[in-house]
Each structure stands twice: as C-alpha cells, then as structure tokens.
Amino acid sequence: MRDPARILVVDDVADNVEILRMRLSAMGYEVDEAIDGEQALARIAADPPDLVLLDIMMPKIDGLEVARRLKADRSLPFVPVIMVTAKATPKDIVAGLEAGADDYLTKPIDHGALIARVRSMLRIKALHDEVQALNHGLEAKVKAQVEELERVNRLRRFLAPQLAQAVISAGNEKVLENHRREIAAMFCDLRGFTSFAESAEPEDIMSLLAEYHGAVGPLIRKHEGTLDRFTGDGMLVFFNDPLPCPDPAARAAKLALEMRDAVARLVPVWAKRGHSLGFGIGMAQGYATLGRIGFEDRFDYTAIGAVVNLAARLCSEAGDGQILASGRLAAAVEDIAEIEDLGERTLRGMARPVAVRNLTALKG
C-alpha cells in the first residue's frame, strides 16, 4: 500500500466530491476523482487505488455495478470499497454488500464515521497486501524448491543422491557440460543371461532383474559411483566424475568386490528356479570425454573413450566371479587388493594384447 494512501472518490455531484476531497486531504491522504462509474473503472484499471469511496446513484454505470465488476476482475489487486449513498435502508445496504462493498457510509456524511471507516479499510488493505507479499514470497520459494527437486531427480538417474545434491549446491550444472577427465570405468553383467532371456517368461526375466538391480544398486550409491546406463543385465559405472574423488580406482575395486559377493548370494537362489547364471566384471582406468547427451525431455550423462571400451571388453572376457582389470587400474589398487596376474590377452576389438589382472579379494 502507498504512503500516503491514495483514495478514489466516485460521485456525479461535484459538491460531494469536493467535500470528501477536502476532508481526506486534511487527513493526509492522496485523493483522485471520478464523476461516474465508467470513469471510475477506467481509473481503477489504469492505477488501482488503495480505497474507493463509491456513490451508488450515478449515470452510465451505477455504483453497484462498479463494485461487481471491480470484485470480479481477478487481474486487479484487493481494493476495499465503501459505498457512500443517501439510500440507507436495510435492503439497500444488503444490495451494496452483495455487490462487493466492504463497508457503508450514509449521506450526509458524519466526519467521525468517515475517519473511522477509512482508517479501518486502509488497515485491512495494508494487512491484505502484507499477506499477499508473504504468499508471493512463499510461492516463489515453493517454486524454487520444486525446480530444485526436479533437477535433483534428473541428476539422481545417474548420480548417487549425495553427488546429485553436491551438483545442485554448486548452483549450476556446468560440471555436466562436455569435458575430458581421467576415470575408473567398470562394466558388469550376468553370465548366461542371453540364453536365460531366450527361454524364460518375460515376468521371470523382470523379476530376476529386479532382484539383481536391488542387490547391486545400493552398493553403487554407497560407493558414490556414477551410473551411466542399464543395458538389461549390464551396467556401466564410473568414478571421478562429474565430481572428482581422490581414490577412483580403489572405489571401483571395492564396489566390484562387493557386487560380486552380493550377486554370488543370489546365484544359488536362481539355480533353485532352474536358472544357470553367473556374474562378471571388467574395469579400466584412463581418460574419457564425459557429458550430457540426449534432448530436452530426456538427458543422460555418459562417458566415451578407449577406457570405456577396454572395460567393456574385459567384462566380456571375464568368467563367473572374475573381476578383470587393466594393468593400470590394478597397479593403482595393489596396496588394497589381492591380484592375480593373468598375463596378456587379445581382446575383441583391441589391436594389441592387453595385460589382464583378476581382483580376488581385499587385503586384510
């Protein structure tokens, strides 16, 4: 509300307007005038006042219709209306209140009543504006929180919750733009899944995948890995991106060993149902290009490069229960992991033989 408050006086009798203007001006208010209902509506639409003193009997549009239109216009802020009229029967008062008036003054106007009603309506106007401001602030806060929640949910598709929150806390998503960084990449999938999927019922396949993902998914979150994608029974997880971590190879090794043990507990259960399945993992360390891919309605975050291809080839080479690692990654975790040297192997799609190591357990 303005300070001083601006009051619109609407009356087709000039003397009445002048009397009210003098009294209200003496009280320190700013006064605007309109000589009929049509002019009043135009003034209110152009610049809503803080209060309207509105005569009922006027040419063109009477005061009752002005009040109705004013209160029905959702684009206008709350503007209190005091009806000012010589018609003061109970029926007239009810008609004015039903039209939208907030109070009533009868002519001739008593000065004390005028002061009391004007001050009362302006207090209501001030309180209403204060509540509206609080509501707008709350709406903006809720909108911001909803937008942040949506961003977190988008990020949680491929990030652990704590990493997603860290990206949000940074205030922007620039860390998700294309960039190059050294990562530890890990591919894993089920041995024998293709044969199983060819003969099993779709419901059995979905049930088994739910058990599998339910066992390994929380482990990815625990070790703060970035989940690139699911490909049926296969998945790619990498470390050190989008937020750097001091020990990407060690995290990958610990995750791989825990995932192997978790799936190993499921294998006997599946075997009782007649499903012969195993689990293999491939890991490598090196540089990749990372960033978002997709379109407006669906983005994914992925890693592209030779290190990812090498991890995938090692995963294909791994037997049930094996965690095959590149020589570089194995060297980075030799202090914490028991490692079996498998020598050099020629992997599909690789031009030269690759040194392969098998991680068997954590030391100690």
C-alpha positions in Angstrom: 0.0 0.0 0.0 1.2 3.5 -0.8 2.3 6.0 1.8 0.3 8.2 1.8 -2.6 6.1 0.7 -4.5 7.1 -2.5 -8.3 7.2 -2.3 -10.6 7.3 -5.3 -13.8 9.3 -4.7 -16.5 8.5 -7.2 -19.6 10.7 -7.3 -21.5 12.6 -10.1 -22.2 15.5 -7.8 -19.2 17.9 -7.8 -20.0 19.4 -4.3 -20.0 15.9 -2.8 -16.6 15.2 -4.4 -15.2 18.4 -3.2 -16.3 17.9 0.4 -14.7 14.4 0.5 -11.6 15.6 -1.2 -11.1 18.4 1.4 -11.7 16.1 4.3 -9.5 13.3 3.1 -6.7 15.6 2.0 -6.8 17.2 5.5 -6.2 13.7 6.9 -3.0 13.4 4.8 -4.4 11.1 2.0 -3.9 11.5 -1.7 -7.2 11.9 -3.5 -8.3 11.0 -7.0 -11.7 11.7 -8.5 -14.2 10.2 -11.0 -17.6 11.6 -12.0 -19.3 8.3 -13.0 -18.9 4.6 -12.8 -17.4 4.2 -16.3 -14.6 6.7 -15.5 -14.1 5.0 -12.1 -13.5 1.6 -13.7 -11.0 3.1 -16.2 -9.1 4.9 -13.4 -9.0 1.7 -11.3 -7.8 -0.4 -14.2 -5.1 2.1 -15.1 -3.8 2.5 -11.5 -5.6 0.7 -8.7 -6.1 3.0 -5.6 -5.9 1.8 -2.0 -9.5 2.6 -1.3 -12.7 3.6 -3.2 -15.5 5.8 -1.8 -18.3 4.9 -4.2 -21.7 6.6 -4.7 -24.5 4.3 -5.8 -26.8 6.5 -7.9 -24.7 7.6 -10.9 -25.2 7.8 -14.7 -23.9 5.3 -17.2 -22.8 2.7 -14.7 -24.2 2.8 -11.1 -22.1 2.1 -8.0 -23.4 -1.4 -7.5 -22.3 -2.5 -11.0 -18.9 -0.8 -10.5 -18.4 -2.8 -7.3 -19.5 -6.1 -9.0 -17.0 -5.5 -11.9 -14.2 -4.4 -9.6 -14.5 -7.5 -7.3 -14.9 -9.9 -10.3 -11.7 -8.7 -12.0 -9.1 -11.2 -11.0 -6.3 -9.1 -12.6 -6.8 -6.3 -10.0 -5.3 -6.4 -6.5 -7.6 -6.2 -3.5 -9.2 -2.8 -3.4 -11.7 -2.1 -0.5 -14.9 -0.3 -1.4 -17.0 1.9 0.9 -20.5 2.7 -0.5 -21.4 6.3 0.0 -25.2 7.0 -0.5 -28.3 8.6 0.8 -30.1 5.2 0.3 -29.6 3.5 3.7 -32.5 1.1 4.1 -31.5 -2.5 5.1 -32.4 -3.6 1.6 -30.0 -1.1 0.1 -27.2 -2.0 2.5 -27.6 -5.7 1.7 -27.6 -5.0 -2.1 -24.4 -3.0 -1.7 -22.6 -5.7 0.4 -23.8 -8.4 -2.0 -22.3 -6.4 -4.9 -18.9 -6.4 -3.2 -18.8 -3.4 -1.0 -16.8 -3.7 2.2 -18.5 -1.0 4.2 -21.2 1.6 4.1 -21.5 5.4 4.7 -24.7 7.4 4.5 -25.2 10.9 3.4 -24.9 13.5 4.8 -21.5 12.0 5.9 -20.6 12.2 9.5 -16.9 13.3 9.7 -16.1 10.9 12.6 -17.7 8.0 10.8 -15.7 8.9 7.7 -12.4 8.9 9.6 -13.2 5.6 11.4 -14.3 3.7 8.3 -11.5 5.0 6.1 -8.8 4.1 8.6 -10.4 0.7 9.2 -10.5 -0.2 5.5 -6.9 1.0 5.0 -5.7 -1.2 7.9 -7.5 -4.1 6.2 -5.9 -3.2 2.9 -2.4 -3.0 4.5 -2.8 -6.4 6.2 -4.1 -7.9 2.9 -1.1 -6.5 1.0 1.2 -7.9 3.6 -0.3 -11.3 3.4 -0.2 -11.2 -0.4 3.5 -10.3 -0.2 4.1 -13.3 2.1 2.2 -15.5 -0.2 4.1 -14.4 -3.2 7.4 -15.0 -1.3 6.2 -18.4 -0.3 5.1 -19.3 -3.8 8.5 -18.2 -5.2 10.2 -20.3 -2.5 8.0 -23.4 -3.2 8.6 -22.9 -7.0 12.3 -22.8 -6.4 12.2 -25.9 -4.2 10.1 -27.8 -6.8 12.6 -26.8 -9.6 15.5 -27.9 -7.4 13.7 -31.2 -6.6 13.2 -31.7 -10.3 16.9 -31.1 -11.0 17.9 -33.4 -8.2 15.5 -36.1 -9.6 17.0 -35.7 -13.1 20.6 -36.0 -11.7 19.7 -39.0 -9.5 19.0 -41.0 -12.6 22.8 -41.3 -13.0 24.3 -39.9 -9.8 24.3 -41.1 -6.2 22.0 -38.8 -4.2 24.8 -37.1 -2.3 26.6 -36.3 -5.6 23.4 -35.0 -7.1 22.9 -32.8 -4.1 26.5 -31.5 -4.4 25.9 -30.6 -8.0 22.8 -28.7 -7.1 24.5 -27.0 -4.2 27.1 -25.7 -6.6 24.4 -23.5 -8.1 24.6 -24.7 -11.7 25.1 -27.8 -13.8 28.3 -26.7 -15.6 30.0 -29.7 -14.3 27.8 -31.8 -16.6 29.0 -30.0 -19.8 31.3 -31.9 -22.1 34.9 -32.3 -20.7 37.8 -34.6 -20.6 38.9 -36.4 -17.3 40.6 -39.5 -16.1 38.1 -42.0 -14.7 37.9 -45.5 -13.4 35.3 -47.3 -15.6 33.5 -50.6 -14.6 31.3 -52.8 -16.7 29.4 -55.7 -15.3 26.8 -58.1 -16.4 25.3 -61.6 -15.8 26.9 -64.7 -17.4 24.4 -66.8 -19.3 21.7 -64.1 -19.3 21.2 -64.2 -23.1 20.3 -67.9 -23.0 18.1 -67.4 -20.0 16.2 -64.5 -21.6 15.6 -66.5 -24.8 13.8 -69.3 -22.9 12.3 -67.6 -19.8 9.0 -66.0 -19.5 9.1 -62.1 -19.5 7.7 -62.0 -16.0 10.5 -64.2 -14.8 13.1 -62.0 -16.5 11.7 -58.8 -15.0 11.6 -60.5 -11.5 15.2 -61.7 -11.7 16.4 -58.3 -13.0 14.6 -56.6 -10.1 16.5 -58.8 -7.6 19.8 -58.2 -9.4 19.4 -54.5 -9.6 18.1 -54.4 -6.0 21.3 -56.1 -4.8 23.9 -54.0 -6.7 22.1 -50.7 -7.0 22.5 -49.6 -3.3 26.2 -50.6 -3.5 26.7 -48.1 -6.4 25.1 -45.4 -4.2 27.2 -46.4 -1.2 30.5 -46.0 -3.1 29.3 -42.8 -4.8 29.6 -44.2 -8.3 28.1 -42.5 -11.4 25.7 -44.9 -13.1 25.9 -44.3 -16.8 23.2 -46.7 -18.0 21.4 -50.0 -17.7 21.5 -52.4 -20.7 19.3 -55.2 -19.5 21.6 -57.1 -17.2 24.6 -55.0 -18.0 25.6 -51.6 -16.5 28.4 -49.1 -16.7 29.6 -47.3 -13.6 32.5 -44.8 -13.4 34.3 -42.8 -10.7 35.9 -39.4 -10.5 33.2 -37.7 -12.5 31.2 -35.4 -12.6 32.7 -34.6 -9.2 36.3 -35.6 -8.6 37.2 -38.1 -5.9 40.7 -38.8 -4.5 40.6 -42.6 -5.0 38.6 -43.6 -8.1 40.4 -46.9 -8.7 40.1 -48.0 -5.1 36.3 -47.1 -5.0 35.8 -49.1 -8.2 37.7 -52.1 -6.8 35.8 -52.1 -3.5 32.5 -51.8 -5.4 33.3 -54.6 -7.8 34.2 -57.0 -5.0 31.0 -56.1 -3.0 28.9 -56.5 -6.1 30.5 -59.9 -6.9 29.7 -61.1 -3.4 26.1 -59.7 -3.5 25.3 -61.5 -6.8 27.0 -64.7 -5.5 24.4 -64.8 -2.8 21.6 -64.6 -5.4 23.1 -67.3 -7.8 22.0 -70.3 -5.6 18.5 -68.9 -5.3 18.3 -68.5 -9.1 19.7 -72.0 -9.5 16.9 -73.5 -7.5 14.5 -72.0 -10.0 16.4 -73.6 -12.8 18.4 -70.5 -13.9 22.1 -71.1 -14.5 23.6 -67.6 -14.2 26.9 -66.1 -13.1 28.4 -62.6 -12.9 31.5 -60.9 -14.4 33.1 -57.5 -14.2 35.7 -55.6 -16.3 37.5 -52.4 -15.1 39.9 -50.0 -16.6 41.4 -46.6 -15.8 42.2 -43.8 -18.3 40.9 -40.6 -19.9 37.4 -40.2 -21.3 35.2 -37.5 -22.7 32.2 -37.0 -20.5 29.0 -35.0 -20.7 25.3 -35.0 -21.2 23.7 -36.5 -24.3 20.0 -36.5 -25.3 17.3 -33.9 -25.9 15.2 -31.6 -23.9 12.8 -34.2 -22.5 15.4 -36.8 -21.8 19.1 -36.3 -20.9 21.6 -39.0 -20.0 25.2 -38.5 -18.7 27.8 -40.7 -20.3 31.5 -41.4 -20.8 33.0 -42.0 -24.2 36.6 -43.2 -24.9 39.0 -46.1 -25.2 38.9 -46.7 -21.4 35.2 -47.4 -21.6 35.7 -49.8 -24.5 38.5 -51.6 -22.6 36.4 -52.1 -19.5 33.6 -53.5 -21.7 35.9 -55.9 -23.4 37.4 -57.1 -20.1 33.8 -57.6 -18.9 33.1 -59.8 -21.9 36.3 -61.8 -21.2 35.5 -62.3 -17.5 34.3 -65.7 -16.3 31.8 -66.2 -13.5 33.1 -64.5 -10.3 36.0 -62.8 -12.1 36.9 -59.1 -11.8 39.2 -58.4 -14.7 41.2 -55.2 -14.5 43.6 -53.4 -16.8 47.2 -53.2 -15.7 47.0 -49.6 -15.0 44.0 -49.9 -12.7 45.4 -53.0 -11.0 48.6 -51.1 -10.2 46.6 -48.3 -8.6 44.9 -50.8 -6.2 47.7 -53.3 -5.5 48.0 -51.9 -1.9 44.5 -52.8 -1.0 43.5 -55.7 -3.2 44.7 -59.3 -3.8 45.5 -59.5 -7.5 46.1 -62.5 -9.8 48.2 -61.9 -12.9 46.5 -63.5 -16.0 49.2 -62.3 -18.4 48.4 -60.7 -21.8 45.2 -61.4 -23.7 44.0 -60.4 -27.1 40.6 -58.9 -26.6 37.9 -58.5 -29.3 38.2 -55.1 -31.0 41.7 -54.4 -29.5 44.6 -54.1 -31.9 47.2 -55.2 -29.4 47.3 -57.7 -26.5 46.3 -56.3 -23.1 47.8 -57.0 -19.7 44.9 -58.5 -17.6 44.7 -58.9 -13.9 42.0 -60.6 -11.7 41.0 -58.9 -8.4 40.2 -61.7 -6.0 39.7 -60.0 -2.6 40.6 -57.0 -0.4 43.8 -57.4 1.6 43.3 -57.9 5.3 
